Amino acid sequence: MSSVDALVVGGGINGAGIARDLAGRGLSVLLCEKDDLAQHTSSASTKLIHGGLRYLEYYEFSLVRKALAEREVLLKSAPHIMRPMRFVMPHDPGMRPVWMIRAGLFLYDHLARREVLAGSNTVKLHEHPSGAPLKPGFTRGFEYSDGWVDDARLVVLNAIDAATHGAEVLTRWRCIDAQRGDTHWRATLRNEVTGDQRVVSARSLVNAAGPWTGQFLAEHAHVRDPKSLRLVKGSHIVVPKLFDHDYAYIFQNTDRRIIFAIPYEGEFTLIGTTDVEHDGAVGEARIDAGETQYLCEQASRYFARAITPADVVWSYSGVRPLLDDDSGDPSAVTRDYLLDLDTAQAPLMSVWGGKITTFRKLAEEAADRLAPSLGAKRGAWTRHAYLPGGDLGPWIGAAQRPDTDIQRFTQALAARHPDVDPTLIRRLARNYGARADLLLKNGLGPLVVPGLHEAELRYLHQHEWARSADDVLWRRTKLGLHLDAAQRAAVAQWCESNWEPMAAQTAGAGKARSEMTWN
């Protein structure tokens, strides 16, 4: 029976972030996830690092301030999978008045310090690139900054960094039972593929099971808790690209909600999200026809070209685990989080709620509360640390700040690997950052399908816990959007033929560790 300081249950963004933070403080950590990393809520977001402009209407000033402050911390930590993005809100005179929008944007600009992101301004849509795809009746808009992120890769990078610092990361292992003692937890883990079991002794247990938080407490940890989660389904659609510029849109809807339309994967536009109460099984959330129609109709109110369900090439849904605050409207339920530390016996930390933008702060606060009782050798450390692959080049300028220029890095990567197709170089730079050299060091190997070679598949297996074609095509990359059914089947066949089920769960994920930080 192995023994660790902390057993973290849940391989979404909060679980991976907490495992990373605790491991970096010198604690022994085991992270177990019953499926793949980021397989559920954490890969089903709108892909934004944002303060939440609309939350100001619900007076969530503390949450917005916290999220705004985190935007720039995250953008500096992983510039390969995150980037600043400018948003345009076309003004609909029948919706929120101009003064209200300007007041909200003023707060959005000033609630937290900005270094990377530009402030807001008013634009004339007939003179601005974002005006061209819109209906001619929209003449004025408001422009502001937020950030874009590859959400599933963000989770994987946190898991890699946790492993770099000594954590053990187990995917497809479910915690089926956790017995609490005065000083330790005795947890039984089951491999969901082979059925093998493993018993672990842990000085503390972190319940970061996302939508399953309450269920895990009651059914597996045998703990009663009066708190509850509001499970709200958010769905997105992807359509062929509706515009050629790099701006994203935020649209006000007649029901007072908002949706986004965001450039996605070069050839597509991502539209979302909905807010629908979810009553079914947590892991089986699917978009329904009503949600698809809603997103099409609301986007079509603004775009000159009508969008119909027939245009949808892909869709995805996730269940948000929101703190139940008795709000009648799912859109009004708080996106803030609550960390509940129970020390009546062996420590139990439960994570309730949260959003992807604030994951690092949530993890830091969780570790600040939990680590002292476990004898941590180090304090908070993630604020000025790169995520794996984020150290793109030598520090620059008199202030010695990190180089976050992805274009400059991509050019340097192409120069180091002149025989690799430039289009592939750009994708690898965006996906893996400085770790792309690790993937390319022995050549690309045979081509499996267009744009995907054996070297990348083996890298994902050995360093990123990818096991199935879905892990590769829809989470570690988004190549599934660019391949046809036969090509996706070819990737699945390669995976089945070449990857031993559940082999070497911790294979080398942390060996290319970077120690670089910035101030």
KEBASE-85277 format. One record per residue (C-alpha): residue in three letters; x, y, z; residue number from 1. Coordinates in pm, whole numbers, plus 50000, padded with zeros to 5 digits. Example, Ala and Ser with C-alpha at 12.3 -4.5 7.8 and 13.67 -1.06 7.14 Angstrom:
> residuo / x / y / z / num
> ALA / 51230 / 49550 / 50780 / 1
> SER / 51367 / 49894 / 50714 / 2
% end
This chain:
> residuo / x / y / z / num
> MET / 50000 / 50000 / 50000 / 1
> SER / 50146 / 50332 / 49890 / 2
> SER / 50132 / 50640 / 50112 / 3
> VAL / 50102 / 51006 / 50010 / 4
> ASP / 50045 / 51341 / 50173 / 5
> ALA / 49747 / 51424 / 49952 / 6
> LEU / 49511 / 51221 / 49735 / 7
> VAL / 49339 / 51446 / 49482 / 8
> VAL / 49022 / 51304 / 49328 / 9
> GLY / 48930 / 51463 / 48996 / 10
> GLY / 49135 / 51540 / 48684 / 11
> GLY / 48962 / 51858 / 48576 / 12
> ILE / 49117 / 52203 / 48599 / 13
> ASN / 49072 / 52240 / 48976 / 14
> GLY / 49207 / 51896 / 49061 / 15
> ALA / 49506 / 51932 / 48828 / 16
> GLY / 49575 / 52283 / 48956 / 17
> ILE / 49564 / 52177 / 49321 / 18
> ALA / 49785 / 51872 / 49255 / 19
> ARG / 50038 / 52097 / 49082 / 20
> ASP / 50044 / 52352 / 49363 / 21
> LEU / 50073 / 52094 / 49642 / 22
> ALA / 50346 / 51899 / 49463 / 23
> GLY / 50539 / 52219 / 49405 / 24
> ARG / 50535 / 52278 / 49780 / 25
> GLY / 50727 / 51955 / 49834 / 26
> LEU / 50433 / 51731 / 49925 / 27
> SER / 50375 / 51382 / 49790 / 28
> VAL / 50060 / 51386 / 49576 / 29
> LEU / 49852 / 51131 / 49389 / 30
> LEU / 49591 / 51255 / 49141 / 31
> CYS / 49331 / 51006 / 49021 / 32
> GLU / 49074 / 51065 / 48748 / 33
> LYS / 48810 / 50810 / 48650 / 34
> ASP / 48820 / 50911 / 48282 / 35
> ASP / 49066 / 51121 / 48081 / 36
> LEU / 49206 / 51451 / 48200 / 37
> ALA / 48960 / 51733 / 48119 / 38
> GLN / 48715 / 51486 / 47967 / 39
> HIS / 48408 / 51661 / 48104 / 40
> THR / 48343 / 52020 / 48219 / 41
> SER / 48701 / 52139 / 48178 / 42
> SER / 48707 / 52077 / 47803 / 43
> ALA / 48355 / 52211 / 47746 / 44
> SER / 48405 / 52580 / 47821 / 45
> THR / 48385 / 52877 / 47584 / 46
> LYS / 48768 / 52873 / 47581 / 47
> LEU / 48796 / 53213 / 47750 / 48
> ILE / 49015 / 53358 / 48021 / 49
> HIS / 48786 / 53641 / 48120 / 50
> GLY / 48662 / 53847 / 48409 / 51
> GLY / 48298 / 53789 / 48323 / 52
> LEU / 48165 / 54122 / 48201 / 53
> ARG / 47804 / 54017 / 48249 / 54
> TYR / 47863 / 53919 / 48614 / 55
> LEU / 47880 / 54291 / 48696 / 56
> GLU / 47503 / 54305 / 48647 / 57
> TYR / 47469 / 54058 / 48933 / 58
> TYR / 47702 / 54265 / 49156 / 59
> GLU / 47968 / 53992 / 49155 / 60
> PHE / 48241 / 54256 / 49194 / 61
> SER / 48472 / 54037 / 49404 / 62
> LEU / 48458 / 53750 / 49155 / 63
> VAL / 48513 / 53982 / 48857 / 64
> ARG / 48808 / 54155 / 49025 / 65
> LYS / 48967 / 53820 / 49109 / 66
> ALA / 48916 / 53689 / 48756 / 67
> LEU / 49044 / 54008 / 48593 / 68
> ALA / 49362 / 53994 / 48801 / 69
> GLU / 49416 / 53630 / 48701 / 70
> ARG / 49385 / 53696 / 48325 / 71
> GLU / 49730 / 53846 / 48294 / 72
> VAL / 49893 / 53600 / 48534 / 73
> LEU / 49770 / 53315 / 48314 / 74
> LEU / 49855 / 53483 / 47984 / 75
> LYS / 50216 / 53520 / 48098 / 76
> SER / 50238 / 53163 / 48223 / 77
> ALA / 50140 / 52984 / 47900 / 78
> PRO / 50148 / 53214 / 47595 / 79
> HIS / 50146 / 52913 / 47361 / 80
> ILE / 49794 / 52803 / 47461 / 81
> MET / 49658 / 53145 / 47562 / 82
> ARG / 49644 / 53478 / 47386 / 83
> PRO / 49483 / 53819 / 47425 / 84
> MET / 49164 / 53863 / 47226 / 85
> ARG / 48965 / 54173 / 47141 / 86
> PHE / 48586 / 54148 / 47172 / 87
> VAL / 48325 / 54365 / 47004 / 88
> MET / 47977 / 54414 / 47142 / 89
> PRO / 47745 / 54559 / 46874 / 90
> HIS / 47503 / 54796 / 47039 / 91
> ASP / 47137 / 54703 / 47017 / 92
> PRO / 46934 / 55008 / 47127 / 93
> GLY / 46656 / 54779 / 47248 / 94
> MET / 46886 / 54612 / 47499 / 95
> ARG / 47116 / 54765 / 47762 / 96
> PRO / 47153 / 55143 / 47730 / 97
> VAL / 47483 / 55300 / 47624 / 98
> TRP / 47552 / 55451 / 47965 / 99
> MET / 47519 / 55111 / 48134 / 100
> ILE / 47760 / 54943 / 47892 / 101
> ARG / 48013 / 55224 / 47925 / 102
> ALA / 47991 / 55209 / 48303 / 103
> GLY / 48038 / 54833 / 48299 / 104
> LEU / 48340 / 54858 / 48069 / 105
> PHE / 48492 / 55133 / 48285 / 106
> LEU / 48471 / 54899 / 48584 / 107
> TYR / 48604 / 54613 / 48373 / 108
> ASP / 48907 / 54822 / 48278 / 109
> HIS / 48982 / 54941 / 48630 / 110
> LEU / 48882 / 54672 / 48882 / 111
> ALA / 49225 / 54511 / 48843 / 112
> ARG / 49564 / 54619 / 48712 / 113
> ARG / 49632 / 54563 / 48343 / 114
> GLU / 49976 / 54528 / 48183 / 115
> VAL / 49920 / 54305 / 47882 / 116
> LEU / 49562 / 54377 / 47781 / 117
> ALA / 49439 / 54698 / 47620 / 118
> GLY / 49143 / 54894 / 47756 / 119
> SER / 48799 / 54939 / 47606 / 120
> ASN / 48676 / 55191 / 47352 / 121
> THR / 48379 / 55273 / 47130 / 122
> VAL / 48392 / 55182 / 46759 / 123
> LYS / 48200 / 55281 / 46448 / 124
> LEU / 48109 / 54949 / 46295 / 125
> HIS / 48094 / 55075 / 45936 / 126
> GLU / 48464 / 55169 / 45972 / 127
> HIS / 48576 / 54873 / 46186 / 128
> PRO / 48668 / 54525 / 46050 / 129
> SER / 48416 / 54363 / 46285 / 130
> GLY / 48129 / 54550 / 46120 / 131
> ALA / 48151 / 54378 / 45781 / 132
> PRO / 47979 / 54046 / 45871 / 133
> LEU / 47704 / 54217 / 46073 / 134
> LYS / 47365 / 54338 / 45965 / 135
> PRO / 47383 / 54700 / 45847 / 136
> GLY / 47150 / 54819 / 46123 / 137
> PHE / 47431 / 54785 / 46378 / 138
> THR / 47632 / 55104 / 46356 / 139
> ARG / 47804 / 55137 / 46694 / 140
> GLY / 47991 / 54889 / 46908 / 141
> PHE / 48210 / 54858 / 47215 / 142
> GLU / 48552 / 54696 / 47204 / 143
> TYR / 48735 / 54546 / 47502 / 144
> SER / 48997 / 54282 / 47590 / 145
> ASP / 48988 / 53936 / 47739 / 146
> GLY / 49184 / 53619 / 47673 / 147
> TRP / 49144 / 53294 / 47478 / 148
> VAL / 49266 / 52957 / 47609 / 149
> ASP / 49281 / 52596 / 47495 / 150
> ASP / 49098 / 52470 / 47804 / 151
> ALA / 49178 / 52098 / 47779 / 152
> ARG / 49547 / 52165 / 47720 / 153
> LEU / 49549 / 52394 / 48022 / 154
> VAL / 49443 / 52098 / 48236 / 155
> VAL / 49706 / 51871 / 48081 / 156
> LEU / 49982 / 52127 / 48139 / 157
> ASN / 49890 / 52149 / 48506 / 158
> ALA / 49904 / 51770 / 48530 / 159
> ILE / 50242 / 51764 / 48357 / 160
> ASP / 50375 / 52024 / 48600 / 161
> ALA / 50235 / 51827 / 48894 / 162
> ALA / 50422 / 51519 / 48768 / 163
> THR / 50733 / 51730 / 48712 / 164
> HIS / 50726 / 51810 / 49082 / 165
> GLY / 50686 / 51446 / 49179 / 166
> ALA / 50311 / 51384 / 49174 / 167
> GLU / 50170 / 51057 / 49043 / 168
> VAL / 49892 / 51109 / 48789 / 169
> LEU / 49652 / 50822 / 48724 / 170
> THR / 49392 / 50848 / 48452 / 171
> ARG / 49114 / 50592 / 48415 / 172
> TRP / 49141 / 50517 / 48787 / 173
> ARG / 48829 / 50572 / 48996 / 174
> CYS / 48831 / 50623 / 49372 / 175
> ILE / 48560 / 50375 / 49466 / 176
> ASP / 48594 / 50399 / 49843 / 177
> ALA / 48760 / 50630 / 50095 / 178
> GLN / 48759 / 50539 / 50463 / 179
> ARG / 48846 / 50820 / 50702 / 180
> GLY / 49057 / 50776 / 51011 / 181
> ASP / 49189 / 51020 / 51268 / 182
> THR / 49516 / 51080 / 51083 / 183
> HIS / 49485 / 50910 / 50743 / 184
> TRP / 49246 / 50816 / 50466 / 185
> ARG / 49246 / 50462 / 50330 / 186
> ALA / 49134 / 50486 / 49968 / 187
> THR / 49063 / 50209 / 49719 / 188
> LEU / 49123 / 50292 / 49353 / 189
> ARG / 48998 / 50083 / 49062 / 190
> ASN / 49135 / 50081 / 48710 / 191
> GLU / 48837 / 50141 / 48484 / 192
> VAL / 48994 / 49948 / 48195 / 193
> THR / 49151 / 49643 / 48358 / 194
> GLY / 48953 / 49623 / 48682 / 195
> ASP / 49274 / 49616 / 48889 / 196
> GLN / 49255 / 49771 / 49236 / 197
> ARG / 49503 / 49964 / 49443 / 198
> VAL / 49490 / 50078 / 49806 / 199
> VAL / 49639 / 50413 / 49901 / 200
> SER / 49700 / 50570 / 50241 / 201
> ALA / 49670 / 50949 / 50232 / 202
> ARG / 49720 / 51206 / 50506 / 203
> SER / 49458 / 51426 / 50336 / 204
> LEU / 49190 / 51395 / 50068 / 205
> VAL / 49102 / 51665 / 49816 / 206
> ASN / 48759 / 51624 / 49659 / 207
> ALA / 48784 / 51809 / 49326 / 208
> ALA / 48531 / 51594 / 49144 / 209
> GLY / 48354 / 51890 / 48981 / 210
> PRO / 47990 / 51805 / 48909 / 211
> TRP / 48036 / 51482 / 49107 / 212
> THR / 48158 / 51660 / 49425 / 213
> GLY / 47845 / 51596 / 49631 / 214
> GLN / 47799 / 51246 / 49493 / 215
> PHE / 48159 / 51153 / 49575 / 216
> LEU / 48122 / 51277 / 49932 / 217
> ALA / 47805 / 51080 / 49997 / 218
> GLU / 47870 / 50760 / 49804 / 219
> HIS / 48246 / 50709 / 49826 / 220
> ALA / 48384 / 50922 / 50111 / 221
> HIS / 48083 / 50848 / 50337 / 222
> VAL / 48054 / 51212 / 50445 / 223
> ARG / 47731 / 51406 / 50475 / 224
> ASP / 47737 / 51769 / 50368 / 225
> PRO / 47437 / 52006 / 50351 / 226
> LYS / 47583 / 52204 / 50060 / 227
> SER / 47461 / 52132 / 49711 / 228
> LEU / 47557 / 52212 / 49355 / 229
> ARG / 47339 / 52359 / 49084 / 230
> LEU / 47415 / 52160 / 48772 / 231
> VAL / 47378 / 52384 / 48468 / 232
> LYS / 47443 / 52259 / 48115 / 233
> GLY / 47632 / 52485 / 47877 / 234
> SER / 47634 / 52392 / 47508 / 235
> HIS / 47829 / 52527 / 47212 / 236
> ILE / 47811 / 52487 / 46837 / 237
> VAL / 48087 / 52513 / 46576 / 238
> VAL / 48007 / 52632 / 46224 / 239
> PRO / 48222 / 52715 / 45918 / 240
> LYS / 48387 / 53051 / 45978 / 241
> LEU / 48157 / 53350 / 45953 / 242
> PHE / 48424 / 53621 / 45927 / 243
> ASP / 48792 / 53662 / 45831 / 244
> HIS / 48920 / 53897 / 46101 / 245
> ASP / 49058 / 53809 / 46446 / 246
> TYR / 48798 / 53985 / 46660 / 247
> ALA / 48545 / 53794 / 46867 / 248
> TYR / 48188 / 53905 / 46935 / 249
> ILE / 47974 / 53926 / 47244 / 250
> PHE / 47604 / 53948 / 47156 / 251
> GLN / 47323 / 54062 / 47385 / 252
> ASN / 47013 / 53845 / 47358 / 253
> THR / 46650 / 53933 / 47405 / 254
> ASP / 46638 / 53717 / 47720 / 255
> ARG / 46911 / 53938 / 47875 / 256
> ARG / 47171 / 53664 / 47835 / 257
> ILE / 47477 / 53689 / 47613 / 258
> ILE / 47648 / 53458 / 47368 / 259
> PHE / 47994 / 53469 / 47213 / 260
> ALA / 48103 / 53414 / 46853 / 261
> ILE / 48475 / 53341 / 46845 / 262
> PRO / 48727 / 53261 / 46570 / 263
> TYR / 48811 / 52893 / 46614 / 264
> GLU / 49073 / 52663 / 46466 / 265
> GLY / 49128 / 52883 / 46161 / 266
> GLU / 48837 / 52750 / 45959 / 267
> PHE / 48548 / 52777 / 46205 / 268
> THR / 48345 / 52999 / 46436 / 269
> LEU / 48257 / 52885 / 46788 / 270
> ILE / 47918 / 53004 / 46920 / 271
> GLY / 47801 / 52964 / 47279 / 272
> THR / 47687 / 52919 / 47540 / 273
> THR / 47350 / 52814 / 47676 / 274
> ASP / 47245 / 52792 / 48042 / 275
> VAL / 47003 / 52503 / 48095 / 276
> GLU / 46926 / 52313 / 48414 / 277
> HIS / 47071 / 51962 / 48387 / 278
> ASP / 46878 / 51678 / 48548 / 279
> GLY / 47034 / 51374 / 48383 / 280
> ALA / 47356 / 51181 / 48441 / 281
> VAL / 47644 / 51423 / 48479 / 282
> GLY / 47871 / 51252 / 48230 / 283
> GLU / 47607 / 51229 / 47960 / 284
> ALA / 47533 / 51595 / 47885 / 285
> ARG / 47444 / 51648 / 47519 / 286
> ILE / 47320 / 51949 / 47328 / 287
> ASP / 46953 / 51925 / 47237 / 288
> ALA / 46770 / 52061 / 46934 / 289
> GLY / 46629 / 52353 / 47132 / 290
> GLU / 46975 / 52470 / 47238 / 291
> THR / 47107 / 52443 / 46883 / 292
> GLN / 46813 / 52643 / 46752 / 293
> TYR / 46857 / 52904 / 47026 / 294
> LEU / 47225 / 52962 / 46944 / 295
> CYS / 47153 / 52980 / 46572 / 296
> GLU / 46867 / 53226 / 46617 / 297
> GLN / 47053 / 53454 / 46854 / 298
> ALA / 47363 / 53468 / 46635 / 299
> SER / 47146 / 53528 / 46329 / 300
> ARG / 47002 / 53840 / 46494 / 301
> TYR / 47343 / 54000 / 46441 / 302
> PHE / 47515 / 53835 / 46145 / 303
> ALA / 47403 / 53928 / 45795 / 304
> ARG / 47429 / 53563 / 45698 / 305
> ALA / 47165 / 53349 / 45870 / 306
> ILE / 47293 / 53051 / 46068 / 307
> THR / 47085 / 52731 / 46076 / 308
> PRO / 47126 / 52394 / 46248 / 309
> ALA / 47235 / 52252 / 45913 / 310
> ASP / 47551 / 52466 / 45937 / 311
> VAL / 47668 / 52300 / 46258 / 312
> VAL / 47975 / 52080 / 46203 / 313
> TRP / 48038 / 51999 / 46569 / 314
> SER / 47887 / 52068 / 46908 / 315
> TYR / 47976 / 51997 / 47267 / 316
> SER / 47817 / 52030 / 47609 / 317
> GLY / 47941 / 52038 / 47966 / 318
> VAL / 47782 / 52052 / 48308 / 319
> ARG / 47893 / 52343 / 48523 / 320
> PRO / 47906 / 52265 / 48895 / 321
> LEU / 47775 / 52594 / 49036 / 322
> LEU / 47718 / 52674 / 49400 / 323
> ASP / 47344 / 52662 / 49465 / 324
> ASP / 47257 / 53016 / 49576 / 325
> ASP / 46879 / 52984 / 49523 / 326
> SER / 46884 / 53196 / 49206 / 327
> GLY / 46583 / 53129 / 48989 / 328
> ASP / 46768 / 53201 / 48665 / 329
> PRO / 47054 / 52960 / 48585 / 330
> SER / 47243 / 53251 / 48426 / 331
> ALA / 47238 / 53436 / 48759 / 332
> VAL / 47389 / 53155 / 48967 / 333
> THR / 47725 / 53263 / 49105 / 334
> ARG / 48039 / 53142 / 48926 / 335
> ASP / 48247 / 53189 / 49241 / 336
> TYR / 48384 / 52898 / 49443 / 337
> LEU / 48388 / 52774 / 49799 / 338
> LEU / 48669 / 52575 / 49958 / 339
> ASP / 48551 / 52365 / 50250 / 340
> LEU / 48824 / 52223 / 50476 / 341
> ASP / 48706 / 51970 / 50735 / 342
> THR / 48972 / 51878 / 50995 / 343
> ALA / 48752 / 51685 / 51240 / 344
> GLN / 48960 / 51378 / 51147 / 345
> ALA / 49210 / 51334 / 50864 / 346
> PRO / 49179 / 51655 / 50655 / 347
> LEU / 48912 / 51667 / 50382 / 348
> MET / 48912 / 51954 / 50134 / 349
> SER / 48607 / 51983 / 49907 / 350
> VAL / 48591 / 52221 / 49612 / 351
> TRP / 48248 / 52364 / 49535 / 352
> GLY / 48199 / 52559 / 49213 / 353
> GLY / 48460 / 52766 / 49033 / 354
> LYS / 48546 / 52875 / 48679 / 355
> ILE / 48846 / 52811 / 48460 / 356
> THR / 48982 / 53167 / 48485 / 357
> THR / 49024 / 53149 / 48861 / 358
> PHE / 49160 / 52793 / 48883 / 359
> ARG / 49516 / 52899 / 48978 / 360
> LYS / 49395 / 53126 / 49257 / 361
> LEU / 49157 / 52854 / 49379 / 362
> ALA / 49443 / 52602 / 49384 / 363
> GLU / 49670 / 52843 / 49567 / 364
> GLU / 49408 / 52913 / 49832 / 365
> ALA / 49337 / 52542 / 49873 / 366
> ALA / 49707 / 52468 / 49918 / 367
> ASP / 49754 / 52762 / 50156 / 368
> ARG / 49490 / 52612 / 50382 / 369
> LEU / 49586 / 52248 / 50350 / 370
> ALA / 49965 / 52244 / 50317 / 371
> PRO / 50072 / 52377 / 50661 / 372
> SER / 49922 / 52079 / 50843 / 373
> LEU / 50107 / 51846 / 50604 / 374
> GLY / 50450 / 51999 / 50665 / 375
> ALA / 50495 / 52170 / 50329 / 376
> LYS / 50852 / 52280 / 50258 / 377
> ARG / 50753 / 52574 / 50037 / 378
> GLY / 50484 / 52841 / 50026 / 379
> ALA / 50278 / 52975 / 49737 / 380
> TRP / 50480 / 52963 / 49413 / 381
> THR / 50261 / 52945 / 49100 / 382
> ARG / 50190 / 53315 / 49043 / 383
> HIS / 50522 / 53376 / 48867 / 384
> ALA / 50586 / 53029 / 48727 / 385
> TYR / 50553 / 52907 / 48372 / 386
> LEU / 50329 / 52622 / 48280 / 387
> PRO / 50516 / 52353 / 48081 / 388
> GLY / 50615 / 52485 / 47739 / 389
> GLY / 50546 / 52845 / 47834 / 390
> ASP / 50911 / 52955 / 47849 / 391
> LEU / 50923 / 53049 / 47482 / 392
> GLY / 51265 / 53205 / 47468 / 393
> PRO / 51529 / 53416 / 47639 / 394
> TRP / 51415 / 53693 / 47868 / 395
> ILE / 51395 / 54032 / 47701 / 396
> GLY / 51420 / 54397 / 47790 / 397
> ALA / 51582 / 54584 / 48075 / 398
> ALA / 51322 / 54448 / 48318 / 399
> GLN / 51411 / 54091 / 48212 / 400
> ARG / 51054 / 53987 / 48144 / 401
> PRO / 50979 / 53655 / 47977 / 402
> ASP / 50941 / 53646 / 47601 / 403
> THR / 50575 / 53573 / 47532 / 404
> ASP / 50588 / 53633 / 47155 / 405
> ILE / 50452 / 53314 / 47001 / 406
> GLN / 50530 / 53434 / 46648 / 407
> ARG / 50896 / 53488 / 46731 / 408
> PHE / 50909 / 53146 / 46895 / 409
> THR / 50743 / 52982 / 46593 / 410
> GLN / 51000 / 53135 / 46360 / 411
> ALA / 51283 / 53008 / 46580 / 412
> LEU / 51126 / 52660 / 46594 / 413
> ALA / 51097 / 52654 / 46214 / 414
> ALA / 51464 / 52752 / 46184 / 415
> ARG / 51564 / 52463 / 46413 / 416
> HIS / 51351 / 52217 / 46212 / 417
> PRO / 51367 / 52338 / 45850 / 418
> ASP / 51242 / 52008 / 45707 / 419
> VAL / 50907 / 52026 / 45888 / 420
> ASP / 50609 / 52176 / 45706 / 421
> PRO / 50550 / 52537 / 45824 / 422
> THR / 50180 / 52473 / 45883 / 423
> LEU / 50264 / 52184 / 46113 / 424
> ILE / 50532 / 52391 / 46288 / 425
> ARG / 50272 / 52658 / 46367 / 426
> ARG / 50034 / 52401 / 46514 / 427
> LEU / 50303 / 52232 / 46720 / 428
> ALA / 50422 / 52569 / 46852 / 429
> ARG / 50070 / 52661 / 46959 / 430
> ASN / 50001 / 52321 / 47112 / 431
> TYR / 50327 / 52244 / 47288 / 432
> GLY / 50528 / 52565 / 47310 / 433
> ALA / 50888 / 52499 / 47416 / 434
> ARG / 50809 / 52127 / 47454 / 435
> ALA / 50770 / 52097 / 47076 / 436
> ASP / 51144 / 52031 / 47054 / 437
> LEU / 51096 / 51727 / 47279 / 438
> LEU / 50841 / 51593 / 47031 / 439
> LEU / 51057 / 51669 / 46726 / 440
> LYS / 51398 / 51563 / 46858 / 441
> ASN / 51396 / 51222 / 46683 / 442
> GLY / 51201 / 51323 / 46373 / 443
> LEU / 50831 / 51299 / 46296 / 444
> GLY / 50816 / 50937 / 46188 / 445
> PRO / 50548 / 50796 / 45954 / 446
> LEU / 50239 / 51000 / 45868 / 447
> VAL / 49927 / 50847 / 46023 / 448
> VAL / 49673 / 51094 / 45879 / 449
> PRO / 49723 / 51440 / 45727 / 450
> GLY / 49896 / 51663 / 45981 / 451
> LEU / 49952 / 51388 / 46241 / 452
> HIS / 50266 / 51175 / 46263 / 453
> GLU / 50362 / 50883 / 46482 / 454
> ALA / 50607 / 51095 / 46678 / 455
> GLU / 50327 / 51318 / 46807 / 456
> LEU / 50108 / 51023 / 46896 / 457
> ARG / 50391 / 50859 / 47089 / 458
> TYR / 50471 / 51187 / 47263 / 459
> LEU / 50108 / 51225 / 47372 / 460
> HIS / 50108 / 50870 / 47504 / 461
> GLN / 50438 / 50895 / 47687 / 462
> HIS / 50412 / 51249 / 47824 / 463
> GLU / 50046 / 51350 / 47832 / 464
> TRP / 49849 / 51039 / 47935 / 465
> ALA / 49662 / 51017 / 47603 / 466
> ARG / 49519 / 50668 / 47554 / 467
> SER / 49236 / 50687 / 47298 / 468
> ALA / 49174 / 50862 / 46969 / 469
> ASP / 48931 / 51097 / 47143 / 470
> ASP / 49203 / 51195 / 47391 / 471
> VAL / 49421 / 51294 / 47096 / 472
> LEU / 49173 / 51439 / 46848 / 473
> TRP / 48939 / 51636 / 47074 / 474
> ARG / 49135 / 51718 / 47390 / 475
> ARG / 49514 / 51717 / 47338 / 476
> THR / 49454 / 51863 / 46990 / 477
> LYS / 49147 / 51970 / 46795 / 478
> LEU / 49245 / 51773 / 46486 / 479
> GLY / 48911 / 51593 / 46496 / 480
> LEU / 48757 / 51904 / 46341 / 481
> HIS / 48995 / 51889 / 46046 / 482
> LEU / 48973 / 51517 / 45967 / 483
> ASP / 48696 / 51316 / 45807 / 484
> ALA / 48537 / 51005 / 45957 / 485
> ALA / 48774 / 50765 / 45781 / 486
> GLN / 49078 / 50958 / 45900 / 487
> ARG / 48952 / 50969 / 46258 / 488
> ALA / 48895 / 50593 / 46238 / 489
> ALA / 49255 / 50549 / 46119 / 490
> VAL / 49381 / 50733 / 46430 / 491
> ALA / 49161 / 50513 / 46648 / 492
> GLN / 49299 / 50200 / 46482 / 493
> TRP / 49658 / 50320 / 46533 / 494
> CYS / 49590 / 50386 / 46900 / 495
> GLU / 49434 / 50044 / 46954 / 496
> SER / 49722 / 49872 / 46779 / 497
> ASN / 50009 / 50061 / 46938 / 498
> TRP / 49909 / 50157 / 47291 / 499
> GLU / 49899 / 49899 / 47566 / 500
> PRO / 49583 / 49959 / 47773 / 501
> MET / 49666 / 50176 / 48071 / 502
> ALA / 50040 / 50118 / 48036 / 503
> ALA / 50288 / 50322 / 48242 / 504
> GLN / 50045 / 50583 / 48369 / 505
> THR / 50318 / 50822 / 48478 / 506
> ALA / 50549 / 50770 / 48183 / 507
> GLY / 50799 / 51054 / 48179 / 508
> ALA / 50550 / 51339 / 48197 / 509
> GLY / 50778 / 51568 / 48390 / 510
> LYS / 51123 / 51508 / 48246 / 511
> ALA / 51141 / 51830 / 48044 / 512
> ARG / 51086 / 52050 / 48346 / 513
> SER / 51151 / 52422 / 48329 / 514
> GLU / 51256 / 52602 / 48645 / 515
> MET / 51209 / 52950 / 48497 / 516
> THR / 50991 / 53208 / 48667 / 517
> TRP / 50944 / 53579 / 48630 / 518
> ASN / 50886 / 53865 / 48871 / 519
% end
